[in-house]
Amino acid sequence: MKQAVLYVCHGSRVPKAREEAMQFIEKVKPQVEADIQEVCFLELAEPSIEVGFTTCVEKGATHIAVIPLLLLTAAHAKLDIPEEIKHVKTKYPDVSVTYGRPIGVDGRLANMLVDKMTEKADIKASSVAVLVGRGSSDMDVVRDLNQISMLLNHQTTVKDVFTCFLTAAEPSFDQMIEDIYHTNEQSIFVIPYLIFTGLLKREIDQKIKKYDWKERSIEICSYLGPHPVLLELFLERINEAIVNKNGEFNFDEGIML
């Protein structure tokens, strides 16, 4: 049995985002017990999933743990990546595959978000936080980000935590910022729930700059990046998939782990 791990990153048109994804993976590789470790991208970057999978096989892999570097479970995790793996696996029927979970919901994420806030300013009892997700038509994404918002609310003394989305879900980021602008909130933290930089982070920055916040404090927190909590949770997802190597993933029935 020769173990491989195939890391699947989302991909981006922004070169820095692709570089950050590679750097993130490099931070966990030394802690992973696998003979072969390869990185690939779902879209907008190379190598593709098919190329990454094939490279693992060519290096002698008999078992491949496919690990999506995704924050939440939506269409990419449920459909797009499994379909790609299902397609390429037909060429290598003797190779067993397990599929890891996205990061998902975990209480430790609240600690990470608090860190992102305190990097920018002191948190006050009168502060509000706006957690901004990528968004999806999959209601599981809405539910999960709302749960993470609740965890953050319980972890801090902020007055409230709001959830909004950049695409395909409500409330929209545009509407949320418009609503916040027309309140009397004086201390506002905007937290991009994104691992890496990219076009969506730029969109957040640009839209907030359109408003005249006058004497009010609005802090745009940094995206999540290789925060220790995120690295820890990602390593757990990798190890789950490796340990589960004896169970073949059924790509027709959803995520195994």
CYANA upper distance limits for C-alpha pairs under 8 A (distance plus 0.5 A):
  1 MET  CA     61 ALA  CA      8.09
  1 MET  CA     62 THR  CA      6.15
  1 MET  CA     63 HIS  CA      7.34
  2 LYS  CA     34 ALA  CA      8.34
  2 LYS  CA     35 ASP  CA      6.96
  2 LYS  CA     36 ILE  CA      8.49
  2 LYS  CA     60 GLY  CA      7.16
  2 LYS  CA     61 ALA  CA      5.46
  2 LYS  CA     62 THR  CA      5.67
  2 LYS  CA     63 HIS  CA      6.76
  3 GLN  CA     34 ALA  CA      5.67
  3 GLN  CA     35 ASP  CA      6.04
  3 GLN  CA     36 ILE  CA      6.95
  3 GLN  CA     61 ALA  CA      6.26
  3 GLN  CA     62 THR  CA      6.91
  3 GLN  CA     63 HIS  CA      5.64
  3 GLN  CA     64 ILE  CA      6.65
  3 GLN  CA     65 ALA  CA      8.29
  3 GLN  CA    242 ILE  CA      8.38
  4 ALA  CA     34 ALA  CA      6.04
  4 ALA  CA     35 ASP  CA      6.43
  4 ALA  CA     36 ILE  CA      4.90
  4 ALA  CA     37 GLN  CA      6.12
  4 ALA  CA     38 GLU  CA      8.28
  4 ALA  CA     56 CYS  CA      6.87
  4 ALA  CA     61 ALA  CA      6.14
  4 ALA  CA     62 THR  CA      8.18
  4 ALA  CA     63 HIS  CA      6.60
  4 ALA  CA     64 ILE  CA      5.18
  4 ALA  CA     65 ALA  CA      6.75
  5 VAL  CA     34 ALA  CA      7.12
  5 VAL  CA     36 ILE  CA      6.75
  5 VAL  CA     37 GLN  CA      5.30
  5 VAL  CA     38 GLU  CA      6.86
  5 VAL  CA     64 ILE  CA      6.01
  5 VAL  CA     65 ALA  CA      5.29
  5 VAL  CA     66 VAL  CA      6.50
  5 VAL  CA     67 ILE  CA      7.67
  5 VAL  CA    238 ILE  CA      8.38
  6 LEU  CA     37 GLN  CA      6.52
  6 LEU  CA     38 GLU  CA      5.50
  6 LEU  CA     39 VAL  CA      6.32
  6 LEU  CA     40 CYS  CA      7.66
  6 LEU  CA     52 GLY  CA      7.33
  6 LEU  CA     53 PHE  CA      7.29
  6 LEU  CA     56 CYS  CA      8.06
  6 LEU  CA     64 ILE  CA      7.17
  6 LEU  CA     65 ALA  CA      6.63
  6 LEU  CA     66 VAL  CA      5.31
  6 LEU  CA     67 ILE  CA      6.61
  7 TYR  CA     25 ILE  CA      8.21
  7 TYR  CA     37 GLN  CA      8.12
  7 TYR  CA     38 GLU  CA      6.70
  7 TYR  CA     39 VAL  CA      5.25
  7 TYR  CA     40 CYS  CA      6.62
  7 TYR  CA     66 VAL  CA      6.58
  7 TYR  CA     67 ILE  CA      5.40
  7 TYR  CA     68 PRO  CA      6.54
  7 TYR  CA     69 LEU  CA      7.33
  8 VAL  CA     39 VAL  CA      6.71
  8 VAL  CA     40 CYS  CA      5.60
  8 VAL  CA     41 PHE  CA      5.83
  8 VAL  CA     42 LEU  CA      6.92
  8 VAL  CA     49 ILE  CA      7.53
  8 VAL  CA     66 VAL  CA      7.58
  8 VAL  CA     67 ILE  CA      6.41
  8 VAL  CA     68 PRO  CA      5.18
  8 VAL  CA     69 LEU  CA      6.37
  9 CYS  CA     21 ALA  CA      7.29
  9 CYS  CA     39 VAL  CA      7.93
  9 CYS  CA     40 CYS  CA      6.71
  9 CYS  CA     41 PHE  CA      5.22
  9 CYS  CA     42 LEU  CA      6.71
  9 CYS  CA     68 PRO  CA      6.77
  9 CYS  CA     69 LEU  CA      5.65
  9 CYS  CA     70 LEU  CA      7.78
 10 HIS  CA     41 PHE  CA      5.99
 10 HIS  CA     42 LEU  CA      5.57
 10 HIS  CA     43 GLU  CA      6.73
 10 HIS  CA     44 LEU  CA      8.47
 10 HIS  CA     69 LEU  CA      7.66
 10 HIS  CA     70 LEU  CA      7.85
 11 GLY  CA     17 ALA  CA      8.15
 11 GLY  CA     18 ARG  CA      6.69
 11 GLY  CA     41 PHE  CA      5.79
 11 GLY  CA     42 LEU  CA      6.65
 11 GLY  CA     43 GLU  CA      5.75
 11 GLY  CA     44 LEU  CA      5.60
 11 GLY  CA     45 ALA  CA      5.81
 12 SER  CA     17 ALA  CA      6.72
 12 SER  CA     18 ARG  CA      6.67
 12 SER  CA     43 GLU  CA      7.86
 12 SER  CA     44 LEU  CA      5.76
 12 SER  CA     45 ALA  CA      6.99
 12 SER  CA    198 GLY  CA      7.32
 13 ARG  CA     17 ALA  CA      8.43
 13 ARG  CA     44 LEU  CA      6.40
 13 ARG  CA     45 ALA  CA      7.90
 13 ARG  CA    198 GLY  CA      8.10
 13 ARG  CA    199 LEU  CA      8.43
 14 VAL  CA     18 ARG  CA      7.29
 14 VAL  CA    198 GLY  CA      6.11
 14 VAL  CA    199 LEU  CA      7.65
 15 PRO  CA     19 GLU  CA      6.76
 16 LYS  CA     20 GLU  CA      6.58
 16 LYS  CA    197 THR  CA      7.64
 16 LYS  CA    198 GLY  CA      8.07
 17 ALA  CA     21 ALA  CA      6.78
 17 ALA  CA    196 PHE  CA      6.09
 17 ALA  CA    197 THR  CA      5.74
 17 ALA  CA    198 GLY  CA      6.19
 18 ARG  CA     22 MET  CA      6.94
 18 ARG  CA     45 ALA  CA      8.03
 19 GLU  CA     23 GLN  CA      6.71
 20 GLU  CA     24 PHE  CA      6.54
 20 GLU  CA    196 PHE  CA      7.00
 20 GLU  CA    225 GLY  CA      8.22
 21 ALA  CA     25 ILE  CA      6.90
 21 ALA  CA    196 PHE  CA      7.63
 22 MET  CA     26 GLU  CA      6.74
 22 MET  CA     39 VAL  CA      7.98
 23 GLN  CA     27 LYS  CA      6.96
 24 PHE  CA     28 VAL  CA      7.59
 24 PHE  CA    225 GLY  CA      8.12
 24 PHE  CA    226 PRO  CA      6.26
 24 PHE  CA    231 LEU  CA      8.35
 25 ILE  CA     29 LYS  CA      6.74
 25 ILE  CA     39 VAL  CA      8.30
 26 GLU  CA     30 PRO  CA      8.06
 27 LYS  CA    231 LEU  CA      8.35
 28 VAL  CA     32 VAL  CA      7.21
 28 VAL  CA    231 LEU  CA      7.38
 28 VAL  CA    235 LEU  CA      7.11
 29 LYS  CA     37 GLN  CA      7.88
 31 GLN  CA    235 LEU  CA      8.35
 32 VAL  CA    235 LEU  CA      8.09
 32 VAL  CA    238 ILE  CA      8.21
 32 VAL  CA    239 ASN  CA      8.03
 36 ILE  CA     56 CYS  CA      7.11
 36 ILE  CA     59 LYS  CA      7.82
 36 ILE  CA     61 ALA  CA      7.70
 37 GLN  CA     56 CYS  CA      8.10
 38 GLU  CA     52 GLY  CA      6.75
 38 GLU  CA     55 THR  CA      8.21
 38 GLU  CA     56 CYS  CA      7.43
 39 VAL  CA     47 PRO  CA      8.14
 39 VAL  CA     52 GLY  CA      6.98
 40 CYS  CA     46 GLU  CA      7.09
 40 CYS  CA     47 PRO  CA      5.56
 40 CYS  CA     48 SER  CA      5.89
 40 CYS  CA     49 ILE  CA      5.90
 40 CYS  CA     51 VAL  CA      8.13
 40 CYS  CA     52 GLY  CA      5.92
 41 PHE  CA     45 ALA  CA      6.34
 41 PHE  CA     46 GLU  CA      6.56
 41 PHE  CA     47 PRO  CA      6.62
 41 PHE  CA     48 SER  CA      5.75
 41 PHE  CA     49 ILE  CA      6.54
 42 LEU  CA     48 SER  CA      6.78
 42 LEU  CA     49 ILE  CA      6.72
 42 LEU  CA     81 ILE  CA      7.49
 43 GLU  CA     48 SER  CA      7.68
 47 PRO  CA     51 VAL  CA      6.36
 47 PRO  CA     52 GLY  CA      6.77
 48 SER  CA     52 GLY  CA      6.66
 49 ILE  CA     53 PHE  CA      6.50
 49 ILE  CA     84 GLU  CA      7.28
 49 ILE  CA     85 ILE  CA      7.79
 50 GLU  CA     54 THR  CA      6.56
 50 GLU  CA     84 GLU  CA      7.55
 50 GLU  CA     85 ILE  CA      7.80
 50 GLU  CA     88 VAL  CA      6.36
 51 VAL  CA     55 THR  CA      6.58
 52 GLY  CA     56 CYS  CA      6.93
 53 PHE  CA     57 VAL  CA      6.98
 53 PHE  CA     85 ILE  CA      8.40
 53 PHE  CA     88 VAL  CA      7.95
 54 THR  CA     58 GLU  CA      6.60
 54 THR  CA     88 VAL  CA      8.42
 55 THR  CA     59 LYS  CA      6.71
 56 CYS  CA     60 GLY  CA      7.13
 56 CYS  CA     61 ALA  CA      6.01
 56 CYS  CA     64 ILE  CA      8.08
 57 VAL  CA     61 ALA  CA      5.29
 57 VAL  CA     62 THR  CA      7.63
 57 VAL  CA     95 VAL  CA      8.34
 61 ALA  CA     95 VAL  CA      7.84
 62 THR  CA     94 ASP  CA      7.87
 62 THR  CA     95 VAL  CA      5.42
 62 THR  CA     96 SER  CA      6.88
 63 HIS  CA     95 VAL  CA      6.10
 63 HIS  CA     96 SER  CA      5.23
 63 HIS  CA     97 VAL  CA      6.24
 63 HIS  CA     98 THR  CA      8.40
 63 HIS  CA    245 LYS  CA      7.44
 64 ILE  CA     95 VAL  CA      7.80
 64 ILE  CA     96 SER  CA      6.86
 64 ILE  CA     97 VAL  CA      5.42
 64 ILE  CA     98 THR  CA      7.02
 65 ALA  CA     97 VAL  CA      6.28
 65 ALA  CA     98 THR  CA      5.37
 65 ALA  CA     99 TYR  CA      6.23
 65 ALA  CA    100 GLY  CA      7.48
 65 ALA  CA    238 ILE  CA      8.00
 65 ALA  CA    241 ALA  CA      6.14
 65 ALA  CA    242 ILE  CA      6.40
 65 ALA  CA    245 LYS  CA      8.00
 66 VAL  CA     97 VAL  CA      7.63
 66 VAL  CA     98 THR  CA      6.71
 66 VAL  CA     99 TYR  CA      5.33
 66 VAL  CA    100 GLY  CA      6.59
 66 VAL  CA    241 ALA  CA      8.13
 67 ILE  CA     99 TYR  CA      6.59
 67 ILE  CA    100 GLY  CA      5.32
 67 ILE  CA    101 ARG  CA      7.49
 67 ILE  CA    102 PRO  CA      8.23
 67 ILE  CA    237 ARG  CA      7.87
 67 ILE  CA    238 ILE  CA      6.81
 67 ILE  CA    241 ALA  CA      8.17
 68 PRO  CA     77 ALA  CA      7.48
 68 PRO  CA     81 ILE  CA      8.48
 68 PRO  CA    100 GLY  CA      7.18
 68 PRO  CA    101 ARG  CA      7.39
 68 PRO  CA    102 PRO  CA      6.41
 69 LEU  CA    102 PRO  CA      6.88
 69 LEU  CA    103 ILE  CA      8.12
 69 LEU  CA    234 PHE  CA      8.05
 70 LEU  CA     77 ALA  CA      8.15
 70 LEU  CA    102 PRO  CA      5.52
 70 LEU  CA    103 ILE  CA      6.83
 71 LEU  CA    102 PRO  CA      6.09
 71 LEU  CA    103 ILE  CA      5.35
 71 LEU  CA    104 GLY  CA      6.36
 71 LEU  CA    194 LEU  CA      8.29
 71 LEU  CA    195 ILE  CA      8.13
 72 LEU  CA    102 PRO  CA      6.18
 72 LEU  CA    103 ILE  CA      6.68
 72 LEU  CA    104 GLY  CA      5.44
 72 LEU  CA    105 VAL  CA      8.31
 72 LEU  CA    141 VAL  CA      6.71
 72 LEU  CA    144 ASP  CA      7.83
 73 THR  CA     77 ALA  CA      6.12
 73 THR  CA     78 LYS  CA      7.38
 73 THR  CA    101 ARG  CA      8.29
 73 THR  CA    102 PRO  CA      6.48
 73 THR  CA    104 GLY  CA      7.14
 73 THR  CA    140 ASP  CA      7.55
 73 THR  CA    141 VAL  CA      6.94
 74 ALA  CA     78 LYS  CA      6.42
 74 ALA  CA    136 SER  CA      7.46
 74 ALA  CA    138 ASP  CA      6.36
 74 ALA  CA    140 ASP  CA      7.46
 74 ALA  CA    141 VAL  CA      6.77
 75 ALA  CA     79 LEU  CA      5.72
 75 ALA  CA     80 ASP  CA      6.82
 75 ALA  CA    136 SER  CA      8.46
 75 ALA  CA    138 ASP  CA      7.59
 76 HIS  CA     80 ASP  CA      5.16
 76 HIS  CA     81 ILE  CA      6.35
 77 ALA  CA     81 ILE  CA      6.34
 77 ALA  CA     82 PRO  CA      7.68
 77 ALA  CA    101 ARG  CA      8.44
 77 ALA  CA    102 PRO  CA      7.73
 78 LYS  CA     82 PRO  CA      7.22
 78 LYS  CA    254 GLY  CA      6.60
 78 LYS  CA    255 ILE  CA      7.19
 79 LEU  CA     83 GLU  CA      6.43
 79 LEU  CA    254 GLY  CA      8.49
 80 ASP  CA     84 GLU  CA      6.90
 81 ILE  CA     85 ILE  CA      6.76
 82 PRO  CA     86 LYS  CA      6.38
 82 PRO  CA    251 PHE  CA      6.41
 83 GLU  CA     87 HIS  CA      6.64
 83 GLU  CA    251 PHE  CA      7.93
 84 GLU  CA     88 VAL  CA      6.89
 85 ILE  CA     89 LYS  CA      6.31
 86 LYS  CA     90 THR  CA      7.13
 86 LYS  CA    251 PHE  CA      7.04
 87 HIS  CA     91 LYS  CA      8.37
 88 VAL  CA     92 TYR  CA      7.82
 89 LYS  CA     93 PRO  CA      6.54
 89 LYS  CA     95 VAL  CA      8.04
 96 SER  CA    245 LYS  CA      8.14
 96 SER  CA    248 GLU  CA      6.59
 97 VAL  CA    245 LYS  CA      7.78
 97 VAL  CA    248 GLU  CA      6.33
 97 VAL  CA    249 PHE  CA      6.44
 98 THR  CA    241 ALA  CA      6.31
 98 THR  CA    242 ILE  CA      7.99
 98 THR  CA    244 ASN  CA      7.45
 98 THR  CA    245 LYS  CA      6.66
 98 THR  CA    247 GLY  CA      7.42
 98 THR  CA    248 GLU  CA      6.47
 98 THR  CA    249 PHE  CA      5.55
 98 THR  CA    256 MET  CA      7.92
 99 TYR  CA    241 ALA  CA      6.51
 99 TYR  CA    249 PHE  CA      7.01
 99 TYR  CA    255 ILE  CA      7.18
 99 TYR  CA    256 MET  CA      7.00
 99 TYR  CA    257 LEU  CA      7.40
100 GLY  CA    237 ARG  CA      6.25
100 GLY  CA    238 ILE  CA      6.90
100 GLY  CA    240 GLU  CA      7.37
100 GLY  CA    241 ALA  CA      5.55
100 GLY  CA    255 ILE  CA      8.07
100 GLY  CA    256 MET  CA      8.14
100 GLY  CA    257 LEU  CA      6.58
101 ARG  CA    237 ARG  CA      6.47
101 ARG  CA    255 ILE  CA      7.67
101 ARG  CA    257 LEU  CA      6.73
102 PRO  CA    234 PHE  CA      8.43
102 PRO  CA    237 ARG  CA      7.81
103 ILE  CA    230 LEU  CA      8.33
103 ILE  CA    233 LEU  CA      6.86
103 ILE  CA    234 PHE  CA      6.77
103 ILE  CA    237 ARG  CA      7.70
104 GLY  CA    144 ASP  CA      7.74
105 VAL  CA    109 LEU  CA      8.01
105 VAL  CA    144 ASP  CA      6.79
105 VAL  CA    145 LEU  CA      8.38
105 VAL  CA    147 GLN  CA      7.75
105 VAL  CA    148 ILE  CA      6.89
106 ASP  CA    148 ILE  CA      8.13
107 GLY  CA    111 ASN  CA      8.28
107 GLY  CA    148 ILE  CA      8.25
107 GLY  CA    151 LEU  CA      6.91
108 ARG  CA    112 MET  CA      7.37
108 ARG  CA    229 VAL  CA      7.15
109 LEU  CA    113 LEU  CA      6.87
109 LEU  CA    148 ILE  CA      7.81
109 LEU  CA    151 LEU  CA      8.50
109 LEU  CA    229 VAL  CA      7.21
109 LEU  CA    230 LEU  CA      8.04
110 ALA  CA    114 VAL  CA      6.69
110 ALA  CA    148 ILE  CA      7.48
110 ALA  CA    151 LEU  CA      6.23
110 ALA  CA    152 LEU  CA      5.20
110 ALA  CA    155 GLN  CA      6.98
111 ASN  CA    115 ASP  CA      6.81
111 ASN  CA    152 LEU  CA      8.18
111 ASN  CA    155 GLN  CA      7.92
111 ASN  CA    229 VAL  CA      8.41
112 MET  CA    116 LYS  CA      6.90
112 MET  CA    224 LEU  CA      8.49
112 MET  CA    227 HIS  CA      7.56
112 MET  CA    229 VAL  CA      6.71
112 MET  CA    230 LEU  CA      8.34
113 LEU  CA    117 MET  CA      6.84
113 LEU  CA    152 LEU  CA      7.58
113 LEU  CA    191 ILE  CA      8.12
114 VAL  CA    118 THR  CA      6.69
114 VAL  CA    152 LEU  CA      7.84
114 VAL  CA    155 GLN  CA      8.39
114 VAL  CA    156 THR  CA      7.91
115 ASP  CA    119 GLU  CA      6.60
116 LYS  CA    120 LYS  CA      7.61
116 LYS  CA    191 ILE  CA      8.07
116 LYS  CA    221 CYS  CA      6.30
116 LYS  CA    222 SER  CA      6.95
116 LYS  CA    224 LEU  CA      8.09
117 MET  CA    121 ALA  CA      7.02
117 MET  CA    122 ASP  CA      8.17
117 MET  CA    123 ILE  CA      7.71
117 MET  CA    189 PHE  CA      7.22
117 MET  CA    191 ILE  CA      8.09
117 MET  CA    221 CYS  CA      6.57
118 THR  CA    122 ASP  CA      6.08
118 THR  CA    123 ILE  CA      7.09
119 GLU  CA    221 CYS  CA      8.13
120 LYS  CA    219 GLU  CA      6.97
120 LYS  CA    220 ILE  CA      8.33
120 LYS  CA    221 CYS  CA      6.99
121 ALA  CA    219 GLU  CA      8.06
123 ILE  CA    127 SER  CA      6.84
123 ILE  CA    157 THR  CA      8.00
123 ILE  CA    158 VAL  CA      7.40
124 LYS  CA    157 THR  CA      7.30
124 LYS  CA    158 VAL  CA      6.67
124 LYS  CA    187 SER  CA      8.14
125 ALA  CA    157 THR  CA      5.64
125 ALA  CA    158 VAL  CA      5.29
125 ALA  CA    159 LYS  CA      6.20
126 SER  CA    158 VAL  CA      6.64
126 SER  CA    159 LYS  CA      5.90
126 SER  CA    185 GLU  CA      8.39
126 SER  CA    186 GLN  CA      8.25
126 SER  CA    187 SER  CA      7.29
127 SER  CA    158 VAL  CA      5.54
127 SER  CA    159 LYS  CA      6.21
127 SER  CA    160 ASP  CA      7.85
127 SER  CA    185 GLU  CA      8.01
127 SER  CA    186 GLN  CA      7.75
127 SER  CA    187 SER  CA      5.17
127 SER  CA    188 ILE  CA      6.22
127 SER  CA    189 PHE  CA      7.93
128 VAL  CA    158 VAL  CA      6.20
128 VAL  CA    159 LYS  CA      6.08
128 VAL  CA    160 ASP  CA      5.49
128 VAL  CA    161 VAL  CA      6.28
128 VAL  CA    162 PHE  CA      8.18
128 VAL  CA    185 GLU  CA      7.98
128 VAL  CA    187 SER  CA      6.92
128 VAL  CA    188 ILE  CA      5.59
128 VAL  CA    189 PHE  CA      6.79
129 ALA  CA    158 VAL  CA      7.85
129 ALA  CA    160 ASP  CA      6.95
129 ALA  CA    161 VAL  CA      5.16
129 ALA  CA    162 PHE  CA      6.65
129 ALA  CA    188 ILE  CA      6.33
129 ALA  CA    189 PHE  CA      5.11
129 ALA  CA    190 VAL  CA      6.39
129 ALA  CA    191 ILE  CA      7.66
130 VAL  CA    161 VAL  CA      6.31
130 VAL  CA    162 PHE  CA      5.24
130 VAL  CA    163 THR  CA      6.35
130 VAL  CA    164 CYS  CA      7.75
130 VAL  CA    188 ILE  CA      8.02
130 VAL  CA    189 PHE  CA      6.58
130 VAL  CA    190 VAL  CA      5.24
130 VAL  CA    191 ILE  CA      6.45
131 LEU  CA    149 SER  CA      7.41
131 LEU  CA    161 VAL  CA      7.62
131 LEU  CA    162 PHE  CA      6.55
131 LEU  CA    163 THR  CA      5.39
131 LEU  CA    164 CYS  CA      6.85
131 LEU  CA    190 VAL  CA      6.72
131 LEU  CA    191 ILE  CA      5.39
131 LEU  CA    192 PRO  CA      6.73
131 LEU  CA    193 TYR  CA      6.95
132 VAL  CA    163 THR  CA      6.64
132 VAL  CA    164 CYS  CA      5.62
132 VAL  CA    165 PHE  CA      5.94
132 VAL  CA    166 LEU  CA      7.49
132 VAL  CA    173 PHE  CA      7.33
132 VAL  CA    190 VAL  CA      7.70
132 VAL  CA    191 ILE  CA      6.45
132 VAL  CA    192 PRO  CA      5.37
132 VAL  CA    193 TYR  CA      5.97
133 GLY  CA    145 LEU  CA      7.76
133 GLY  CA    163 THR  CA      8.08
133 GLY  CA    164 CYS  CA      6.76
133 GLY  CA    165 PHE  CA      5.22
133 GLY  CA    166 LEU  CA      6.83
133 GLY  CA    192 PRO  CA      7.04
133 GLY  CA    193 TYR  CA      5.53
133 GLY  CA    194 LEU  CA      7.48
134 ARG  CA    165 PHE  CA      6.09
134 ARG  CA    166 LEU  CA      5.66
134 ARG  CA    167 THR  CA      6.70
134 ARG  CA    193 TYR  CA      7.71
134 ARG  CA    194 LEU  CA      7.65
134 ARG  CA    200 LEU  CA      8.06
135 GLY  CA    141 VAL  CA      7.54
135 GLY  CA    142 VAL  CA      7.97
135 GLY  CA    165 PHE  CA      5.33
135 GLY  CA    166 LEU  CA      6.21
135 GLY  CA    167 THR  CA      5.35
135 GLY  CA    168 ALA  CA      5.99
135 GLY  CA    169 ALA  CA      5.94
136 SER  CA    141 VAL  CA      6.92
136 SER  CA    142 VAL  CA      8.16
136 SER  CA    167 THR  CA      7.05
136 SER  CA    168 ALA  CA      5.44
136 SER  CA    169 ALA  CA      6.22
137 SER  CA    168 ALA  CA      5.82
137 SER  CA    169 ALA  CA      6.42
138 ASP  CA    142 VAL  CA      7.87
139 MET  CA    143 ARG  CA      6.70
140 ASP  CA    144 ASP  CA      6.48
141 VAL  CA    145 LEU  CA      6.61
142 VAL  CA    146 ASN  CA      6.61
142 VAL  CA    169 ALA  CA      7.82
143 ARG  CA    147 GLN  CA      6.77
144 ASP  CA    148 ILE  CA      6.83
145 LEU  CA    149 SER  CA      6.66
145 LEU  CA    163 THR  CA      7.62
146 ASN  CA    150 MET  CA      6.80
146 ASN  CA    163 THR  CA      6.81
147 GLN  CA    151 LEU  CA      6.82
148 ILE  CA    152 LEU  CA      6.78
149 SER  CA    153 ASN  CA      6.64
149 SER  CA    161 VAL  CA      6.53
149 SER  CA    162 PHE  CA      7.50
149 SER  CA    163 THR  CA      7.15
150 MET  CA    154 HIS  CA      6.73
150 MET  CA    161 VAL  CA      7.90
151 LEU  CA    155 GLN  CA      6.69
152 LEU  CA    156 THR  CA      6.79
152 LEU  CA    161 VAL  CA      7.88
153 ASN  CA    157 THR  CA      7.79
153 ASN  CA    158 VAL  CA      7.16
153 ASN  CA    160 ASP  CA      7.03
153 ASN  CA    161 VAL  CA      6.38
163 THR  CA    171 PRO  CA      7.95
164 CYS  CA    169 ALA  CA      8.36
164 CYS  CA    170 GLU  CA      6.96
164 CYS  CA    171 PRO  CA      5.54
164 CYS  CA    172 SER  CA      5.85
164 CYS  CA    173 PHE  CA      5.72
164 CYS  CA    176 MET  CA      7.17
165 PHE  CA    169 ALA  CA      6.36
165 PHE  CA    170 GLU  CA      6.84
165 PHE  CA    171 PRO  CA      6.82
165 PHE  CA    172 SER  CA      5.42
165 PHE  CA    173 PHE  CA      5.70
166 LEU  CA    172 SER  CA      6.45
166 LEU  CA    173 PHE  CA      5.84
166 LEU  CA    174 ASP  CA      8.26
166 LEU  CA    200 LEU  CA      8.04
167 THR  CA    172 SER  CA      7.50
171 PRO  CA    175 GLN  CA      7.28
171 PRO  CA    176 MET  CA      7.19
172 SER  CA    176 MET  CA      6.69
173 PHE  CA    177 ILE  CA      6.63
174 ASP  CA    178 GLU  CA      6.71
174 ASP  CA    207 LYS  CA      8.15
175 GLN  CA    179 ASP  CA      6.57
176 MET  CA    180 ILE  CA      6.60
177 ILE  CA    181 TYR  CA      6.46
177 ILE  CA    208 ILE  CA      7.87
178 GLU  CA    182 HIS  CA      7.03
179 ASP  CA    183 THR  CA      7.17
180 ILE  CA    184 ASN  CA      8.43
180 ILE  CA    185 GLU  CA      7.57
181 TYR  CA    185 GLU  CA      8.37
181 TYR  CA    211 TYR  CA      8.20
181 TYR  CA    213 TRP  CA      8.03
185 GLU  CA    216 ARG  CA      8.15
186 GLN  CA    216 ARG  CA      5.32
186 GLN  CA    217 SER  CA      6.26
186 GLN  CA    218 ILE  CA      8.23
187 SER  CA    216 ARG  CA      7.05
187 SER  CA    217 SER  CA      5.39
187 SER  CA    218 ILE  CA      6.54
188 ILE  CA    217 SER  CA      6.61
188 ILE  CA    218 ILE  CA      5.09
188 ILE  CA    219 GLU  CA      6.69
189 PHE  CA    218 ILE  CA      6.32
189 PHE  CA    219 GLU  CA      5.37
189 PHE  CA    220 ILE  CA      6.58
189 PHE  CA    221 CYS  CA      7.36
190 VAL  CA    218 ILE  CA      7.83
190 VAL  CA    219 GLU  CA      6.56
190 VAL  CA    220 ILE  CA      5.28
190 VAL  CA    221 CYS  CA      6.46
191 ILE  CA    220 ILE  CA      6.78
191 ILE  CA    221 CYS  CA      5.61
191 ILE  CA    222 SER  CA      7.65
191 ILE  CA    223 TYR  CA      7.70
192 PRO  CA    201 LYS  CA      7.50
192 PRO  CA    204 ILE  CA      8.29
192 PRO  CA    220 ILE  CA      8.32
192 PRO  CA    221 CYS  CA      7.34
192 PRO  CA    222 SER  CA      7.53
192 PRO  CA    223 TYR  CA      5.89
192 PRO  CA    224 LEU  CA      8.08
193 TYR  CA    223 TYR  CA      6.99
193 TYR  CA    224 LEU  CA      7.24
194 LEU  CA    201 LYS  CA      8.23
194 LEU  CA    223 TYR  CA      5.95
194 LEU  CA    224 LEU  CA      6.44
194 LEU  CA    225 GLY  CA      8.36
195 ILE  CA    223 TYR  CA      6.36
195 ILE  CA    224 LEU  CA      5.19
195 ILE  CA    225 GLY  CA      5.40
195 ILE  CA    226 PRO  CA      8.17
196 PHE  CA    223 TYR  CA      6.62
196 PHE  CA    224 LEU  CA      7.22
196 PHE  CA    225 GLY  CA      6.03
197 THR  CA    201 LYS  CA      6.24
197 THR  CA    202 ARG  CA      8.32
197 THR  CA    223 TYR  CA      7.20
198 GLY  CA    202 ARG  CA      6.95
199 LEU  CA    203 GLU  CA      6.67
200 LEU  CA    204 ILE  CA      6.93
201 LYS  CA    205 ASP  CA      6.93
201 LYS  CA    223 TYR  CA      8.12
202 ARG  CA    206 GLN  CA      6.59
203 GLU  CA    207 LYS  CA      6.62
204 ILE  CA    208 ILE  CA      6.84
205 ASP  CA    209 LYS  CA      6.85
205 ASP  CA    220 ILE  CA      7.95
206 GLN  CA    210 LYS  CA      7.16
207 LYS  CA    211 TYR  CA      8.08
213 TRP  CA    217 SER  CA      7.93
213 TRP  CA    218 ILE  CA      7.98
224 LEU  CA    230 LEU  CA      8.39
226 PRO  CA    230 LEU  CA      6.93
226 PRO  CA    231 LEU  CA      6.65
227 HIS  CA    231 LEU  CA      6.77
228 PRO  CA    232 GLU  CA      6.52
229 VAL  CA    233 LEU  CA      6.72
230 LEU  CA    234 PHE  CA      6.55
231 LEU  CA    235 LEU  CA      6.61
232 GLU  CA    236 GLU  CA      6.88
233 LEU  CA    237 ARG  CA      6.91
234 PHE  CA    238 ILE  CA      6.87
235 LEU  CA    239 ASN  CA      6.74
236 GLU  CA    240 GLU  CA      6.61
237 ARG  CA    241 ALA  CA      6.98
238 ILE  CA    242 ILE  CA      6.84
239 ASN  CA    243 VAL  CA      6.48
240 GLU  CA    244 ASN  CA      6.70
240 GLU  CA    257 LEU  CA      7.92
241 ALA  CA    245 LYS  CA      7.06
241 ALA  CA    257 LEU  CA      7.63
249 PHE  CA    255 ILE  CA      8.08
249 PHE  CA    256 MET  CA      6.37
250 ASN  CA    254 GLY  CA      7.46
250 ASN  CA    255 ILE  CA      8.29
250 ASN  CA    256 MET  CA      7.55
251 PHE  CA    255 ILE  CA      7.91
